[in-house]
Amino acid sequence: KKLYYKHGDSFVSVKARDSLQQSLRFKYLLECFQLKNHHKILDVGCGLGDFLKYLRKNNLKCKYLGVDFLSEFINLTKKKI
């Protein structure tokens, strides 16, 4: 919560080293799970919804549900997406 209030809508708020590291992690997840358009994803600890943005950027139309224990993350993500 402290990181969110300090950095706002930033990869730093979810403890990613930088945006490149975060993007590489998402790419690795896609490769490991061989995600396809018909798959369903439950993103526990979704943070600021960056994985959903990554999926959309890569034209994957998976059914996605993100959950997080910080209401600030969820509220901001609902506004963004």
PDB file of N, CA, C and O in Angstrom:
ATOM      1  N   LYS A   1       0.834  -1.191   0.000  1.00  0.00           N
ATOM      2  CA  LYS A   1       0.000   0.000   0.000  1.00  0.00           C
ATOM      3  C   LYS A   1       0.878   1.255   0.000  1.00  0.00           C
ATOM      4  O   LYS A   1       0.581   2.240  -0.675  1.00  0.00           O
ATOM      5  N   LYS A   2       1.967   1.193   0.774  1.00  0.00           N
ATOM      6  CA  LYS A   2       2.873   2.343   0.831  1.00  0.00           C
ATOM      7  C   LYS A   2       3.468   2.637  -0.537  1.00  0.00           C
ATOM      8  O   LYS A   2       3.587   3.797  -0.931  1.00  0.00           O
ATOM      9  N   LEU A   3       3.844   1.584  -1.263  1.00  0.00           N
ATOM     10  CA  LEU A   3       4.409   1.781  -2.600  1.00  0.00           C
ATOM     11  C   LEU A   3       3.391   2.408  -3.544  1.00  0.00           C
ATOM     12  O   LEU A   3       3.737   3.271  -4.350  1.00  0.00           O
ATOM     13  N   TYR A   4       2.147   1.978  -3.446  1.00  0.00           N
ATOM     14  CA  TYR A   4       1.102   2.547  -4.299  1.00  0.00           C
ATOM     15  C   TYR A   4       0.935   4.041  -4.011  1.00  0.00           C
ATOM     16  O   TYR A   4       0.873   4.847  -4.939  1.00  0.00           O
ATOM     17  N   TYR A   5       0.862   4.406  -2.746  1.00  0.00           N
ATOM     18  CA  TYR A   5       0.677   5.819  -2.413  1.00  0.00           C
ATOM     19  C   TYR A   5       1.895   6.660  -2.782  1.00  0.00           C
ATOM     20  O   TYR A   5       1.777   7.857  -3.045  1.00  0.00           O
ATOM     21  N   LYS A   6       3.054   6.031  -2.799  1.00  0.00           N
ATOM     22  CA  LYS A   6       4.271   6.763  -3.161  1.00  0.00           C
ATOM     23  C   LYS A   6       4.444   6.879  -4.681  1.00  0.00           C
ATOM     24  O   LYS A   6       4.848   7.929  -5.180  1.00  0.00           O
ATOM     25  N   HIS A   7       4.133   5.777  -5.431  1.00  0.00           N
ATOM     26  CA  HIS A   7       4.441   5.736  -6.864  1.00  0.00           C
ATOM     27  C   HIS A   7       3.221   5.730  -7.777  1.00  0.00           C
ATOM     28  O   HIS A   7       3.357   5.944  -8.981  1.00  0.00           O
ATOM     29  N   GLY A   8       2.043   5.492  -7.233  1.00  0.00           N
ATOM     30  CA  GLY A   8       0.832   5.505  -8.049  1.00  0.00           C
ATOM     31  C   GLY A   8       0.795   4.374  -9.066  1.00  0.00           C
ATOM     32  O   GLY A   8       1.203   3.250  -8.776  1.00  0.00           O
ATOM     33  N   ASP A   9       0.309   4.679 -10.240  1.00  0.00           N
ATOM     34  CA  ASP A   9       0.127   3.706 -11.314  1.00  0.00           C
ATOM     35  C   ASP A   9       1.480   3.437 -11.980  1.00  0.00           C
ATOM     36  O   ASP A   9       1.784   3.979 -13.042  1.00  0.00           O
ATOM     37  N   SER A  10       2.275   2.596 -11.340  1.00  0.00           N
ATOM     38  CA  SER A  10       3.639   2.347 -11.805  1.00  0.00           C
ATOM     39  C   SER A  10       4.041   0.909 -11.490  1.00  0.00           C
ATOM     40  O   SER A  10       3.563   0.315 -10.524  1.00  0.00           O
ATOM     41  N   PHE A  11       4.920   0.363 -12.314  1.00  0.00           N
ATOM     42  CA  PHE A  11       5.447  -0.973 -12.063  1.00  0.00           C
ATOM     43  C   PHE A  11       6.128  -1.054 -10.692  1.00  0.00           C
ATOM     44  O   PHE A  11       6.197  -2.128 -10.093  1.00  0.00           O
ATOM     45  N   VAL A  12       6.625   0.074 -10.201  1.00  0.00           N
ATOM     46  CA  VAL A  12       7.282   0.113  -8.894  1.00  0.00           C
ATOM     47  C   VAL A  12       6.284  -0.250  -7.784  1.00  0.00           C
ATOM     48  O   VAL A  12       6.657  -0.868  -6.788  1.00  0.00           O
ATOM     49  N   SER A  13       5.039   0.130  -7.959  1.00  0.00           N
ATOM     50  CA  SER A  13       4.012  -0.141  -6.952  1.00  0.00           C
ATOM     51  C   SER A  13       3.756  -1.624  -6.758  1.00  0.00           C
ATOM     52  O   SER A  13       3.296  -2.043  -5.695  1.00  0.00           O
ATOM     53  N   VAL A  14       4.049  -2.423  -7.775  1.00  0.00           N
ATOM     54  CA  VAL A  14       3.846  -3.875  -7.682  1.00  0.00           C
ATOM     55  C   VAL A  14       5.176  -4.620  -7.553  1.00  0.00           C
ATOM     56  O   VAL A  14       5.251  -5.826  -7.788  1.00  0.00           O
ATOM     57  N   LYS A  15       6.213  -3.888  -7.179  1.00  0.00           N
ATOM     58  CA  LYS A  15       7.543  -4.429  -6.902  1.00  0.00           C
ATOM     59  C   LYS A  15       8.234  -5.039  -8.112  1.00  0.00           C
ATOM     60  O   LYS A  15       9.048  -5.950  -7.965  1.00  0.00           O
ATOM     61  N   ALA A  16       7.921  -4.548  -9.302  1.00  0.00           N
ATOM     62  CA  ALA A  16       8.679  -4.952 -10.480  1.00  0.00           C
ATOM     63  C   ALA A  16       9.938  -4.091 -10.549  1.00  0.00           C
ATOM     64  O   ALA A  16       9.909  -2.909 -10.205  1.00  0.00           O
ATOM     65  N   ARG A  17      11.033  -4.683 -10.992  1.00  0.00           N
ATOM     66  CA  ARG A  17      12.298  -3.961 -11.075  1.00  0.00           C
ATOM     67  C   ARG A  17      12.210  -2.813 -12.078  1.00  0.00           C
ATOM     68  O   ARG A  17      12.667  -1.702 -11.807  1.00  0.00           O
ATOM     69  N   ASP A  18      11.615  -3.093 -13.239  1.00  0.00           N
ATOM     70  CA  ASP A  18      11.393  -2.082 -14.263  1.00  0.00           C
ATOM     71  C   ASP A  18      10.354  -2.625 -15.236  1.00  0.00           C
ATOM     72  O   ASP A  18       9.941  -3.779 -15.124  1.00  0.00           O
ATOM     73  N   SER A  19       9.935  -1.806 -16.182  1.00  0.00           N
ATOM     74  CA  SER A  19       8.876  -2.233 -17.100  1.00  0.00           C
ATOM     75  C   SER A  19       9.356  -3.359 -18.016  1.00  0.00           C
ATOM     76  O   SER A  19       8.556  -4.206 -18.414  1.00  0.00           O
ATOM     77  N   LEU A  20      10.639  -3.384 -18.356  1.00  0.00           N
ATOM     78  CA  LEU A  20      11.174  -4.458 -19.193  1.00  0.00           C
ATOM     79  C   LEU A  20      11.102  -5.798 -18.454  1.00  0.00           C
ATOM     80  O   LEU A  20      10.679  -6.800 -19.030  1.00  0.00           O
ATOM     81  N   GLN A  21      11.509  -5.818 -17.197  1.00  0.00           N
ATOM     82  CA  GLN A  21      11.455  -7.046 -16.408  1.00  0.00           C
ATOM     83  C   GLN A  21      10.014  -7.534 -16.289  1.00  0.00           C
ATOM     84  O   GLN A  21       9.751  -8.734 -16.374  1.00  0.00           O
ATOM     85  N   GLN A  22       9.095  -6.615 -16.095  1.00  0.00           N
ATOM     86  CA  GLN A  22       7.682  -6.972 -15.984  1.00  0.00           C
ATOM     87  C   GLN A  22       7.182  -7.568 -17.306  1.00  0.00           C
ATOM     88  O   GLN A  22       6.472  -8.574 -17.309  1.00  0.00           O
ATOM     89  N   SER A  23       7.551  -6.953 -18.404  1.00  0.00           N
ATOM     90  CA  SER A  23       7.143  -7.438 -19.717  1.00  0.00           C
ATOM     91  C   SER A  23       7.730  -8.819 -20.010  1.00  0.00           C
ATOM     92  O   SER A  23       7.045  -9.681 -20.561  1.00  0.00           O
ATOM     93  N   LEU A  24       8.986  -9.031 -19.645  1.00  0.00           N
ATOM     94  CA  LEU A  24       9.610 -10.343 -19.851  1.00  0.00           C
ATOM     95  C   LEU A  24       8.921 -11.416 -19.015  1.00  0.00           C
ATOM     96  O   LEU A  24       8.781 -12.552 -19.468  1.00  0.00           O
ATOM     97  N   ARG A  25       8.488 -11.072 -17.796  1.00  0.00           N
ATOM     98  CA  ARG A  25       7.758 -12.026 -16.956  1.00  0.00           C
ATOM     99  C   ARG A  25       6.437 -12.412 -17.622  1.00  0.00           C
ATOM    100  O   ARG A  25       6.064 -13.585 -17.632  1.00  0.00           O
ATOM    101  N   PHE A  26       5.735 -11.430 -18.174  1.00  0.00           N
ATOM    102  CA  PHE A  26       4.466 -11.715 -18.847  1.00  0.00           C
ATOM    103  C   PHE A  26       4.688 -12.581 -20.089  1.00  0.00           C
ATOM    104  O   PHE A  26       3.915 -13.499 -20.359  1.00  0.00           O
ATOM    105  N   LYS A  27       5.744 -12.283 -20.837  1.00  0.00           N
ATOM    106  CA  LYS A  27       6.070 -13.078 -22.029  1.00  0.00           C
ATOM    107  C   LYS A  27       6.341 -14.523 -21.626  1.00  0.00           C
ATOM    108  O   LYS A  27       5.866 -15.449 -22.284  1.00  0.00           O
ATOM    109  N   TYR A  28       7.095 -14.722 -20.556  1.00  0.00           N
ATOM    110  CA  TYR A  28       7.402 -16.056 -20.062  1.00  0.00           C
ATOM    111  C   TYR A  28       6.125 -16.805 -19.662  1.00  0.00           C
ATOM    112  O   TYR A  28       5.986 -17.995 -19.946  1.00  0.00           O
ATOM    113  N   LEU A  29       5.204 -16.111 -19.010  1.00  0.00           N
ATOM    114  CA  LEU A  29       3.936 -16.741 -18.633  1.00  0.00           C
ATOM    115  C   LEU A  29       3.173 -17.211 -19.871  1.00  0.00           C
ATOM    116  O   LEU A  29       2.625 -18.313 -19.883  1.00  0.00           O
ATOM    117  N   LEU A  30       3.139 -16.383 -20.901  1.00  0.00           N
ATOM    118  CA  LEU A  30       2.454 -16.774 -22.141  1.00  0.00           C
ATOM    119  C   LEU A  30       3.090 -18.025 -22.738  1.00  0.00           C
ATOM    120  O   LEU A  30       2.386 -18.929 -23.187  1.00  0.00           O
ATOM    121  N   GLU A  31       4.412 -18.075 -22.742  1.00  0.00           N
ATOM    122  CA  GLU A  31       5.118 -19.222 -23.305  1.00  0.00           C
ATOM    123  C   GLU A  31       4.908 -20.482 -22.461  1.00  0.00           C
ATOM    124  O   GLU A  31       4.666 -21.558 -23.009  1.00  0.00           O
ATOM    125  N   CYS A  32       4.997 -20.358 -21.151  1.00  0.00           N
ATOM    126  CA  CYS A  32       4.858 -21.523 -20.264  1.00  0.00           C
ATOM    127  C   CYS A  32       3.482 -22.155 -20.365  1.00  0.00           C
ATOM    128  O   CYS A  32       3.352 -23.376 -20.449  1.00  0.00           O
ATOM    129  N   PHE A  33       2.471 -21.324 -20.356  1.00  0.00           N
ATOM    130  CA  PHE A  33       1.105 -21.836 -20.326  1.00  0.00           C
ATOM    131  C   PHE A  33       0.485 -21.949 -21.708  1.00  0.00           C
ATOM    132  O   PHE A  33      -0.645 -22.418 -21.847  1.00  0.00           O
ATOM    133  N   GLN A  34       1.218 -21.521 -22.731  1.00  0.00           N
ATOM    134  CA  GLN A  34       0.725 -21.581 -24.115  1.00  0.00           C
ATOM    135  C   GLN A  34      -0.715 -21.075 -24.202  1.00  0.00           C
ATOM    136  O   GLN A  34      -1.606 -21.751 -24.715  1.00  0.00           O
ATOM    137  N   LEU A  35      -0.906 -19.871 -23.687  1.00  0.00           N
ATOM    138  CA  LEU A  35      -2.245 -19.288 -23.615  1.00  0.00           C
ATOM    139  C   LEU A  35      -2.823 -19.036 -24.999  1.00  0.00           C
ATOM    140  O   LEU A  35      -2.136 -18.557 -25.902  1.00  0.00           O
ATOM    141  N   LYS A  36      -4.090 -19.366 -25.144  1.00  0.00           N
ATOM    142  CA  LYS A  36      -4.832 -19.164 -26.398  1.00  0.00           C
ATOM    143  C   LYS A  36      -6.085 -18.350 -26.100  1.00  0.00           C
ATOM    144  O   LYS A  36      -6.448 -18.159 -24.939  1.00  0.00           O
ATOM    145  N   ASN A  37      -6.734 -17.880 -27.138  1.00  0.00           N
ATOM    146  CA  ASN A  37      -7.901 -17.010 -26.993  1.00  0.00           C
ATOM    147  C   ASN A  37      -9.030 -17.624 -26.169  1.00  0.00           C
ATOM    148  O   ASN A  37      -9.759 -16.888 -25.504  1.00  0.00           O
ATOM    149  N   HIS A  38      -9.196 -18.916 -26.188  1.00  0.00           N
ATOM    150  CA  HIS A  38     -10.321 -19.554 -25.492  1.00  0.00           C
ATOM    151  C   HIS A  38     -10.024 -19.859 -24.017  1.00  0.00           C
ATOM    152  O   HIS A  38     -10.910 -20.316 -23.296  1.00  0.00           O
ATOM    153  N   HIS A  39      -8.809 -19.616 -23.569  1.00  0.00           N
ATOM    154  CA  HIS A  39      -8.449 -19.935 -22.185  1.00  0.00           C
ATOM    155  C   HIS A  39      -9.045 -18.950 -21.188  1.00  0.00           C
ATOM    156  O   HIS A  39      -9.390 -17.816 -21.522  1.00  0.00           O
ATOM    157  N   LYS A  40      -9.153 -19.429 -19.952  1.00  0.00           N
ATOM    158  CA  LYS A  40      -9.615 -18.592 -18.847  1.00  0.00           C
ATOM    159  C   LYS A  40      -8.447 -18.379 -17.894  1.00  0.00           C
ATOM    160  O   LYS A  40      -7.700 -19.309 -17.591  1.00  0.00           O
ATOM    161  N   ILE A  41      -8.300 -17.143 -17.426  1.00  0.00           N
ATOM    162  CA  ILE A  41      -7.185 -16.804 -16.551  1.00  0.00           C
ATOM    163  C   ILE A  41      -7.721 -16.212 -15.251  1.00  0.00           C
ATOM    164  O   ILE A  41      -8.537 -15.291 -15.263  1.00  0.00           O
ATOM    165  N   LEU A  42      -7.250 -16.754 -14.139  1.00  0.00           N
ATOM    166  CA  LEU A  42      -7.501 -16.171 -12.830  1.00  0.00           C
ATOM    167  C   LEU A  42      -6.162 -15.608 -12.363  1.00  0.00           C
ATOM    168  O   LEU A  42      -5.246 -16.364 -12.039  1.00  0.00           O
ATOM    169  N   ASP A  43      -6.051 -14.306 -12.329  1.00  0.00           N
ATOM    170  CA  ASP A  43      -4.806 -13.629 -11.964  1.00  0.00           C
ATOM    171  C   ASP A  43      -4.896 -13.203 -10.497  1.00  0.00           C
ATOM    172  O   ASP A  43      -5.421 -12.138 -10.172  1.00  0.00           O
ATOM    173  N   VAL A  44      -4.371 -14.061  -9.623  1.00  0.00           N
ATOM    174  CA  VAL A  44      -4.395 -13.779  -8.193  1.00  0.00           C
ATOM    175  C   VAL A  44      -3.200 -12.886  -7.874  1.00  0.00           C
ATOM    176  O   VAL A  44      -2.052 -13.243  -8.137  1.00  0.00           O
ATOM    177  N   GLY A  45      -3.492 -11.724  -7.307  1.00  0.00           N
ATOM    178  CA  GLY A  45      -2.441 -10.727  -7.092  1.00  0.00           C
ATOM    179  C   GLY A  45      -2.210  -9.930  -8.359  1.00  0.00           C
ATOM    180  O   GLY A  45      -1.071  -9.681  -8.753  1.00  0.00           O
ATOM    181  N   CYS A  46      -3.301  -9.531  -8.994  1.00  0.00           N
ATOM    182  CA  CYS A  46      -3.231  -8.881 -10.314  1.00  0.00           C
ATOM    183  C   CYS A  46      -2.615  -7.485 -10.283  1.00  0.00           C
ATOM    184  O   CYS A  46      -2.283  -6.923 -11.327  1.00  0.00           O
ATOM    185  N   GLY A  47      -2.465  -6.930  -9.082  1.00  0.00           N
ATOM    186  CA  GLY A  47      -1.854  -5.599  -9.003  1.00  0.00           C
ATOM    187  C   GLY A  47      -2.665  -4.563  -9.753  1.00  0.00           C
ATOM    188  O   GLY A  47      -3.853  -4.375  -9.488  1.00  0.00           O
ATOM    189  N   LEU A  48      -2.022  -3.899 -10.682  1.00  0.00           N
ATOM    190  CA  LEU A  48      -2.649  -2.809 -11.434  1.00  0.00           C
ATOM    191  C   LEU A  48      -3.185  -3.245 -12.797  1.00  0.00           C
ATOM    192  O   LEU A  48      -3.444  -2.408 -13.661  1.00  0.00           O
ATOM    193  N   GLY A  49      -3.351  -4.561 -12.988  1.00  0.00           N
ATOM    194  CA  GLY A  49      -3.940  -5.065 -14.224  1.00  0.00           C
ATOM    195  C   GLY A  49      -3.004  -5.050 -15.414  1.00  0.00           C
ATOM    196  O   GLY A  49      -3.459  -5.089 -16.558  1.00  0.00           O
ATOM    197  N   ASP A  50      -1.710  -4.994 -15.168  1.00  0.00           N
ATOM    198  CA  ASP A  50      -0.761  -4.903 -16.280  1.00  0.00           C
ATOM    199  C   ASP A  50      -0.707  -6.167 -17.124  1.00  0.00           C
ATOM    200  O   ASP A  50      -0.429  -6.092 -18.321  1.00  0.00           O
ATOM    201  N   PHE A  51      -0.967  -7.335 -16.521  1.00  0.00           N
ATOM    202  CA  PHE A  51      -0.972  -8.564 -17.315  1.00  0.00           C
ATOM    203  C   PHE A  51      -2.136  -8.553 -18.301  1.00  0.00           C
ATOM    204  O   PHE A  51      -1.983  -9.002 -19.437  1.00  0.00           O
ATOM    205  N   LEU A  52      -3.282  -8.054 -17.891  1.00  0.00           N
ATOM    206  CA  LEU A  52      -4.415  -7.945 -18.813  1.00  0.00           C
ATOM    207  C   LEU A  52      -4.076  -7.000 -19.956  1.00  0.00           C
ATOM    208  O   LEU A  52      -4.387  -7.289 -21.111  1.00  0.00           O
ATOM    209  N   LYS A  53      -3.444  -5.879 -19.648  1.00  0.00           N
ATOM    210  CA  LYS A  53      -3.029  -4.962 -20.710  1.00  0.00           C
ATOM    211  C   LYS A  53      -2.054  -5.645 -21.665  1.00  0.00           C
ATOM    212  O   LYS A  53      -2.122  -5.439 -22.876  1.00  0.00           O
ATOM    213  N   TYR A  54      -1.152  -6.454 -21.124  1.00  0.00           N
ATOM    214  CA  TYR A  54      -0.188  -7.187 -21.950  1.00  0.00           C
ATOM    215  C   TYR A  54      -0.913  -8.189 -22.854  1.00  0.00           C
ATOM    216  O   TYR A  54      -0.588  -8.309 -24.035  1.00  0.00           O
ATOM    217  N   LEU A  55      -1.889  -8.903 -22.301  1.00  0.00           N
ATOM    218  CA  LEU A  55      -2.662  -9.856 -23.104  1.00  0.00           C
ATOM    219  C   LEU A  55      -3.353  -9.153 -24.265  1.00  0.00           C
ATOM    220  O   LEU A  55      -3.313  -9.627 -25.401  1.00  0.00           O
ATOM    221  N   ARG A  56      -3.977  -8.038 -23.980  1.00  0.00           N
ATOM    222  CA  ARG A  56      -4.685  -7.285 -25.021  1.00  0.00           C
ATOM    223  C   ARG A  56      -3.722  -6.746 -26.069  1.00  0.00           C
ATOM    224  O   ARG A  56      -4.015  -6.767 -27.265  1.00  0.00           O
ATOM    225  N   LYS A  57      -2.571  -6.265 -25.612  1.00  0.00           N
ATOM    226  CA  LYS A  57      -1.550  -5.751 -26.536  1.00  0.00           C
ATOM    227  C   LYS A  57      -1.095  -6.841 -27.496  1.00  0.00           C
ATOM    228  O   LYS A  57      -0.745  -6.563 -28.643  1.00  0.00           O
ATOM    229  N   ASN A  58      -1.103  -8.082 -27.021  1.00  0.00           N
ATOM    230  CA  ASN A  58      -0.694  -9.217 -27.837  1.00  0.00           C
ATOM    231  C   ASN A  58      -1.877  -9.944 -28.473  1.00  0.00           C
ATOM    232  O   ASN A  58      -1.758 -11.094 -28.894  1.00  0.00           O
ATOM    233  N   ASN A  59      -3.015  -9.261 -28.537  1.00  0.00           N
ATOM    234  CA  ASN A  59      -4.224  -9.736 -29.213  1.00  0.00           C
ATOM    235  C   ASN A  59      -4.742 -11.072 -28.685  1.00  0.00           C
ATOM    236  O   ASN A  59      -5.300 -11.866 -29.443  1.00  0.00           O
ATOM    237  N   LEU A  60      -4.560 -11.322 -27.394  1.00  0.00           N
ATOM    238  CA  LEU A  60      -5.135 -12.513 -26.784  1.00  0.00           C
ATOM    239  C   LEU A  60      -6.452 -12.133 -26.125  1.00  0.00           C
ATOM    240  O   LEU A  60      -6.504 -11.224 -25.296  1.00  0.00           O
ATOM    241  N   LYS A  61      -7.489 -12.818 -26.491  1.00  0.00           N
ATOM    242  CA  LYS A  61      -8.837 -12.515 -26.006  1.00  0.00           C
ATOM    243  C   LYS A  61      -9.281 -13.554 -24.979  1.00  0.00           C
ATOM    244  O   LYS A  61     -10.390 -14.083 -25.059  1.00  0.00           O
ATOM    245  N   CYS A  62      -8.415 -13.839 -24.021  1.00  0.00           N
ATOM    246  CA  CYS A  62      -8.740 -14.795 -22.956  1.00  0.00           C
ATOM    247  C   CYS A  62      -9.815 -14.202 -22.048  1.00  0.00           C
ATOM    248  O   CYS A  62      -9.967 -12.985 -21.943  1.00  0.00           O
ATOM    249  N   LYS A  63     -10.545 -15.089 -21.404  1.00  0.00           N
ATOM    250  CA  LYS A  63     -11.441 -14.637 -20.328  1.00  0.00           C
ATOM    251  C   LYS A  63     -10.557 -14.408 -19.113  1.00  0.00           C
ATOM    252  O   LYS A  63      -9.831 -15.311 -18.696  1.00  0.00           O
ATOM    253  N   TYR A  64     -10.607 -13.225 -18.546  1.00  0.00           N
ATOM    254  CA  TYR A  64      -9.664 -12.818 -17.511  1.00  0.00           C
ATOM    255  C   TYR A  64     -10.404 -12.328 -16.277  1.00  0.00           C
ATOM    256  O   TYR A  64     -11.357 -11.556 -16.374  1.00  0.00           O
ATOM    257  N   LEU A  65      -9.950 -12.788 -15.115  1.00  0.00           N
ATOM    258  CA  LEU A  65     -10.441 -12.277 -13.847  1.00  0.00           C
ATOM    259  C   LEU A  65      -9.225 -11.980 -12.981  1.00  0.00           C
ATOM    260  O   LEU A  65      -8.436 -12.875 -12.680  1.00  0.00           O
ATOM    261  N   GLY A  66      -9.077 -10.731 -12.584  1.00  0.00           N
ATOM    262  CA  GLY A  66      -7.982 -10.336 -11.716  1.00  0.00           C
ATOM    263  C   GLY A  66      -8.493 -10.031 -10.321  1.00  0.00           C
ATOM    264  O   GLY A  66      -9.506  -9.351 -10.155  1.00  0.00           O
ATOM    265  N   VAL A  67      -7.785 -10.537  -9.318  1.00  0.00           N
ATOM    266  CA  VAL A  67      -8.127 -10.256  -7.920  1.00  0.00           C
ATOM    267  C   VAL A  67      -6.871  -9.791  -7.190  1.00  0.00           C
ATOM    268  O   VAL A  67      -5.760 -10.231  -7.485  1.00  0.00           O
ATOM    269  N   ASP A  68      -7.074  -8.907  -6.247  1.00  0.00           N
ATOM    270  CA  ASP A  68      -5.966  -8.418  -5.440  1.00  0.00           C
ATOM    271  C   ASP A  68      -6.508  -8.015  -4.083  1.00  0.00           C
ATOM    272  O   ASP A  68      -7.679  -7.654  -3.967  1.00  0.00           O
ATOM    273  N   PHE A  69      -5.673  -8.071  -3.055  1.00  0.00           N
ATOM    274  CA  PHE A  69      -6.132  -7.726  -1.722  1.00  0.00           C
ATOM    275  C   PHE A  69      -6.111  -6.225  -1.469  1.00  0.00           C
ATOM    276  O   PHE A  69      -6.688  -5.762  -0.484  1.00  0.00           O
ATOM    277  N   LEU A  70      -5.463  -5.457  -2.332  1.00  0.00           N
ATOM    278  CA  LEU A  70      -5.453  -4.006  -2.176  1.00  0.00           C
ATOM    279  C   LEU A  70      -6.588  -3.382  -2.993  1.00  0.00           C
ATOM    280  O   LEU A  70      -6.564  -3.408  -4.224  1.00  0.00           O
ATOM    281  N   SER A  71      -7.560  -2.834  -2.309  1.00  0.00           N
ATOM    282  CA  SER A  71      -8.695  -2.227  -3.010  1.00  0.00           C
ATOM    283  C   SER A  71      -8.232  -1.058  -3.888  1.00  0.00           C
ATOM    284  O   SER A  71      -8.858  -0.766  -4.907  1.00  0.00           O
ATOM    285  N   GLU A  72      -7.149  -0.395  -3.502  1.00  0.00           N
ATOM    286  CA  GLU A  72      -6.628   0.717  -4.316  1.00  0.00           C
ATOM    287  C   GLU A  72      -6.209   0.224  -5.706  1.00  0.00           C
ATOM    288  O   GLU A  72      -6.460   0.898  -6.705  1.00  0.00           O
ATOM    289  N   PHE A  73      -5.578  -0.940  -5.770  1.00  0.00           N
ATOM    290  CA  PHE A  73      -5.202  -1.508  -7.069  1.00  0.00           C
ATOM    291  C   PHE A  73      -6.448  -1.803  -7.901  1.00  0.00           C
ATOM    292  O   PHE A  73      -6.523  -1.442  -9.075  1.00  0.00           O
ATOM    293  N   ILE A  74      -7.413  -2.458  -7.284  1.00  0.00           N
ATOM    294  CA  ILE A  74      -8.633  -2.845  -7.999  1.00  0.00           C
ATOM    295  C   ILE A  74      -9.386  -1.616  -8.489  1.00  0.00           C
ATOM    296  O   ILE A  74      -9.818  -1.574  -9.641  1.00  0.00           O
ATOM    297  N   ASN A  75      -9.548  -0.617  -7.628  1.00  0.00           N
ATOM    298  CA  ASN A  75     -10.295   0.578  -8.018  1.00  0.00           C
ATOM    299  C   ASN A  75      -9.632   1.322  -9.156  1.00  0.00           C
ATOM    300  O   ASN A  75     -10.315   1.765 -10.080  1.00  0.00           O
ATOM    301  N   LEU A  76      -8.313   1.472  -9.114  1.00  0.00           N
ATOM    302  CA  LEU A  76      -7.604   2.162 -10.183  1.00  0.00           C
ATOM    303  C   LEU A  76      -7.703   1.365 -11.482  1.00  0.00           C
ATOM    304  O   LEU A  76      -7.917   1.941 -12.549  1.00  0.00           O
ATOM    305  N   THR A  77      -7.549   0.057 -11.396  1.00  0.00           N
ATOM    306  CA  THR A  77      -7.598  -0.786 -12.590  1.00  0.00           C
ATOM    307  C   THR A  77      -8.980  -0.740 -13.231  1.00  0.00           C
ATOM    308  O   THR A  77      -9.090  -0.711 -14.456  1.00  0.00           O
ATOM    309  N   LYS A  78     -10.020  -0.733 -12.431  1.00  0.00           N
ATOM    310  CA  LYS A  78     -11.380  -0.635 -12.983  1.00  0.00           C
ATOM    311  C   LYS A  78     -11.550   0.653 -13.761  1.00  0.00           C
ATOM    312  O   LYS A  78     -12.226   0.671 -14.790  1.00  0.00           O
ATOM    313  N   LYS A  79     -10.949   1.732 -13.285  1.00  0.00           N
ATOM    314  CA  LYS A  79     -11.040   3.013 -13.998  1.00  0.00           C
ATOM    315  C   LYS A  79     -10.264   2.993 -15.294  1.00  0.00           C
ATOM    316  O   LYS A  79     -10.694   3.566 -16.295  1.00  0.00           O
ATOM    317  N   LYS A  80      -9.109   2.326 -15.275  1.00  0.00           N
ATOM    318  CA  LYS A  80      -8.232   2.291 -16.459  1.00  0.00           C
ATOM    319  C   LYS A  80      -8.760   1.393 -17.553  1.00  0.00           C
ATOM    320  O   LYS A  80      -8.688   1.736 -18.733  1.00  0.00           O
ATOM    321  N   ILE A  81      -9.292   0.240 -17.170  1.00  0.00           N
ATOM    322  CA  ILE A  81      -9.595  -0.800 -18.171  1.00  0.00           C
ATOM    323  C   ILE A  81     -11.091  -0.933 -18.392  1.00  0.00           C
ATOM    324  O   ILE A  81     -11.525  -1.756 -19.197  1.00  0.00           O
TER     325      ILE A  81
END
